Amino acid sequence: MLPTQLDSFYRSTLIKQLVVLMILAIALAGAVPSYLTSQWPWQKVPEISQLKQLKDMQKNGLSLPGWQTLSQRTVEIGGHKWSAQEIVPATVDSQVDSQVDLQMDLQVDLQMDSQPVWLLLRPQTWARDLPQVDWMDINGVRQWTADSRKALEFTLPAAGSQSQPNRTYSVKARFFRGWTQRRTDAVMQWYAWPDGGHPAPSHWFWADQLQQLRHRQHLPWVAVSIQIPIKPLGDIETAEAEAKALAQLVQTTLMKSLRKNDTVGQADSFTSIFMSTSVY
């Protein structure tokens, strides 16, 4: 190699080394303060803008238009606090909130036993509170035999926006018969979140990741378990329409409650792609 070529090669190598050293210096300049304070950017837990509403829901339950709450209390199931409500359809003279538009009559054919419906809610109450084994926890408390399993799905209008005024979203729930020697219930369970819902925690996880990428906020969730009394060892098909109608009302009322004073954008509409797989 000629001397001029050697000089050019060494200069090029030196420049590359200097560039690498400069990049390392910049990286160290940003990393050292974080190292000394032990406050890394990725350790910051995203906030939950609806925390107040969620805690209030855990304490006081949910007021459903067209339904009367007979009793409500906070109970502990599987180490977590749940709101447990006994609810019955209100009298025919009761006025249903006109703002809740489910595009169907939610009072149609509610031919259930005189026993009240149980509505169990476990809202997320802190940032690191994640959906886990809530359905197993309820099974352990109820000590029922579960059979006649199937998935139910319903569609609701999404939060209004000027760009997509007619956008809808789907919610999928697990539906089964839970029975003991004393009682038989048609049970519907799912995790509800803004513009979505599914009984599998993994579906919330991916929707939450999208929410964090877009808004640096967690996607709030509420575990919902509806237990409708039916005849002993009866066919849950007889309660399917009622269960779906009540589930729609619960989902709509939950989201209406969570949107109060919420300044963060709703979940991305693409989260609906996670609703298409089987529950089990």
N, C-alpha and C positions, 0 to 999 in steps of 0.2 A: 504494500500500500504506500503511495506517495506521501511525502510530508504534508502537503496541502490537504490531502484527503484525511490524513490522521488528525490534523488540527480540526477539520470540520466535524469528524466523528466524535472527537472528545468534547467539542463545544456542544454538539447536539445531546450527547449523553449527560453533560453537566446541566444543561437546561432542563432536561427531563427530571433529573434528580432534585433540582431546585424546586420544580413544580410540585413534586411529590412531598418534599419537606414543607412547603408552604401549606399544602392541603392538610398534612398532619398537624401542623401548628395551629391552623384554624380549628380543626376538630378538637384538639386538646384544650384550646382556649374556651370552647363551649362545654367540654366535658368535665374539666377540673372543678368548676364551681358546683356542678351537680354532684360530683363525687364527694366533695367536702361536706355538702349539706345533706347528702343521701336523698335528694329530691329529684328523681329521674322523671322526665316528661311522661313516659309510658306508665308510670306508677299512679298518675292522677286518675282517680275514678270519675267517669262522667257523672254529671248531676242528673237528678230526676226532678223535672220542673213541676210535676203533679204530686209531689210528696205529701203536701197538706191534704189534698183530696183523698189520697190513698189511705192515710192514717185515719181520717175521719170515717171512711168507709169501713175500715176494720173495727172501729169503735161503735158506730151507729148503724151499720148495715146500709141497705139500699131501699129507697122509697120508689116503689113501682106503680105507675099510673094504672088504675083499674084493679089494684090488689090491696088488700088490707093486711098489715102486719099484726099478728096476734102476740108475738113475743120476739125479742131479739136480745142476744147476749154474745159475749166473746168467750170462745172455748179454745182449749189447747188440743191440737191433734198432731201427733208426730213431732212435738217440739215447736210447732208453729201456732200462732194465734189466728183463729178463724172467726168471722162473723157468722153466727147461726141464727137464721130467721124462720119462724113459722108463718106462712102466708096463706091466705085464702082469697078467692075472687071476691071483689067488692060487690055490693048490692047492685041491682040493675039500674038504680037511680043515680049511681055514682058517675061522675063526669070524668072521662078519660082525657088526659092532657092532649090537647089538639096539636101540640108541636111535635109529638111523637108519631111520625108517619111511617108505619111499617107496611103500607100498601095492602093491608089485610085486616079483617076484623079479629082482634086479639081476644074477644070474648066469645068466639064461636065454639059451641059444643064443648064447654068445659064440664063434662059429665064425670066428675071424680068422686071418690068417697068423701065422707064428711071429715075425714082426717086432713089436717093441713099439709101443704107442700113444704118441704124443707129446702131452703136456699142457703147454701154454704159458700162463703166468699173468703179467699185468702189474698188480699192485695199485697203487692210488693211494697215494703215499707222502708227499705234502705237500698243503697246502690248495689251492694254485693249480695243482696237477696235474690237468689235465682230459682226458677222452677225446677223441681227435682223429682221426688217420688210421692207427690201429693195424693195421687189416686190410690197408691198402696197404703198410705197412711189412713185414708178414709176406710178402705177395705178392712184394715186391722181393727178400727174402732167399731164399725158396723157388724163385723163378723158374719157377713152375708155370703151366700153362694151366688156367683155371677154367671149368667148364661144368656143365651139369645143375643149375642153381641152383634152390633152392626154400626156403621158410620152414617151420620146424618149431616147434611150440608144445607146451608141457607145463604142467601145473598141479601145484602143491605146497601143502601146508598152511602157513599163515602162522604167525608166532610166536604162541604161545598167549596168550590174554587172556580174562579173565572175561566181558567184555561180548560178545565174538565168538569163542567157543571153536572153531567149525567154519569159520572164515574161511580161504579159499584165495587164492592169487595165481598169475598166469600169467607164464611166461617165453617169449619168442620168440627164436629163433636163426636165423641164416643157415646153410644146409646146401648144400654143393656138392662137386663132384669136382675135386680139384687133382692134375694129373699132369705128370710129366716123363718123359724117356726111361728113367729108372732106377726110378721109384716112382710109384704111384697111391694117393691118399688120399681117404677120405670125410672132409670137413672140416666142423666145427660151430663157430660163433663167436658170441659175444654178450658184452655188458657185464652183469655180475652186480652187483646191489646188494640190500640187505635188502628182502625182499618184492617183488622185481621183477627184470626183466632184459630187454634188447633190444639188437640189434646197432647201432642208430642212436644216436649220442651225444645227439641232441636229446631223446630220451625220458628219458635220465638227467637232462638239464638241467632239465626241468620237474619231475621228481620231486624233484630237489635243491632247487629253489625252494620247494616245499611244505615240505620238511624244514627249511629255514632259517626260514621264516615261523613254523613251529610250535615249533621247538626251538633256533633259533639255532645249528644245527650243520650241517656238510656231510653229505651222504649218501655214504658211502664206496662205491667201485666197484672192480671187478676185471675186467680184460679177460681173456676165456677163449678159447683156441683149442685144440680137440681134433682130432687128426689120426690117423685110423684107417686102417691099411694095408689095401688090398683088391687083388684081382687086377689085373694091368696093363690099364688102360682098362676096368675092370669096372664093373658097374652099381651105383651107390651105394644103390639100393633094398635091396640085400642087406645093407647095414650100417646101415640106418635105425633099426631097433629097437634095435640095440646102441648106436648113437650117442645116441639119446634116453635110454636107460637110464643110460648113463655121464654124460650131461649133467645128468640129475636128481640123480645122486649127487654130482657136483661142486658143483652149486648148493647142495644141502642141506649138504654138508660146509663149504663156504665160509661160509655164513650161520651155521652153528653155531660156527665159529671166530671170526667177527666179533662174535658176541653175548657172547663171554667178557669179563667185566668191563665190559660196556657198560651205562652207567647212563642212556643217552638212549633215548627212545621210538623205536619202529620207524617206518618211513615210512608215511604215510597210505594207507589202503586204496584211496583214490580214484586212486592212481597207476596202478592196473590199467587205467584207461580208455585209457592211452597204449599198450597192448599190441595194440590191435585193427587198426592199419594195416599195410600191406604193408612187408616188409623192404626191398625194392628200389624 
